[in-house]
Amino acid sequence: MLRFFKSSVVSQLVAITLGLIFLSTTTIAGVMHYNLRSYVMTDATMDAHDASRAMAVLYGLKVPEAKIELKDGTLAGVTEDKMAMLPDHDLVDRTAQTIGGVATVFEKQGSDYVRVSTNVKKENGERAVGTKLAADHPAQAFLGRGKPITVRRFCSDATISPDIFR
């Protein structure tokens, strides 16, 4: 450190300038990372909400008795006396095609959430209908509180729980 003060003024200015450039670059990179991460998460959340709205609207078209509630363009709920049987997978297939991802309808059976319609495939290539949501899946916390959930992960997953059906 003492040697720094004994060097020429030009050397000191160059060292200070390089230090400030490094500090500025690091700060800018940090701010950009934070803003980009925030933007990506906001965008992903909006996409997931759009997917849930799309699935509810498609459900409403398929089941005219269902009442779809939208507030400010956001899905508030789907009201129906009893969830309609889904004899085919048209709803999830159309939703998946609309959002470019994966769509699943769960039904609560006891303490488990079972896939009643999905375009998720098992290893043998069949649809994963009848399979349970893993007990350690992050969605369990939301579903257990009776909250609808939309999830966006690696491949634009959109998962809708029938818990939004009142």
C-alpha positions, 0 to 999 in steps of 0.5 A, a space after each residue: 500500500 505504501 508503495 502505491 503512494 510512492 508511485 507517480 500520479 499518473 500510475 495512481 490515476 490509472 489504478 484508481 480509474 481501473 478500480 472505478 471501472 471494475 466497481 461500476 461494471 460489477 454494480 451494473 451487472 448486479 442491477 441487470 441480473 436483479 432486474 432481469 430475474 424480476 422480469 422473468 419471474 413476473 413474465 412467468 407468473 403472468 403466463 401461468 395466470 393466462 394459462 389458468 384463464 385459458 383453461 377455465 374459459 375452455 372448460 366453460 365452453 365445454 361445460 355450459 353450466 359452469 360459471 367462469 368468474 373473471 375480475 380485471 381479466 384474471 381468473 377469480 374462480 369457476 363455480 359449478 355444483 359438481 365438477 363435470 366428468 372429463 370423458 376425453 382429454 380435449 380440455 387439457 389438450 386444447 389448453 396445452 396447445 393454447 399455452 404451448 405447455 403442459 396442462 393437468 386437472 387434479 381431483 382431491 381424493 382423501 388427502 391426495 391429489 389425483 390427475 383426472 385429465 392430463 397431457 403428461 405422459 408416463 414412461 410407457 407413453 400413456 397419459 398419467 391419469 390416475 397418478 397422484 401428485 407427489 407428497 413432497 411436490 411444492 404445489 401440495 402446500 397451495 392445494 392443501 390451503 384450498 388455493 388454485 395454483 398455476 405453475 410455470 416451470 421448465 417447459 411452461 407447465 400450467 397446472 389447474 386444481 379443481 379446488 378453484 371449483 366451488 
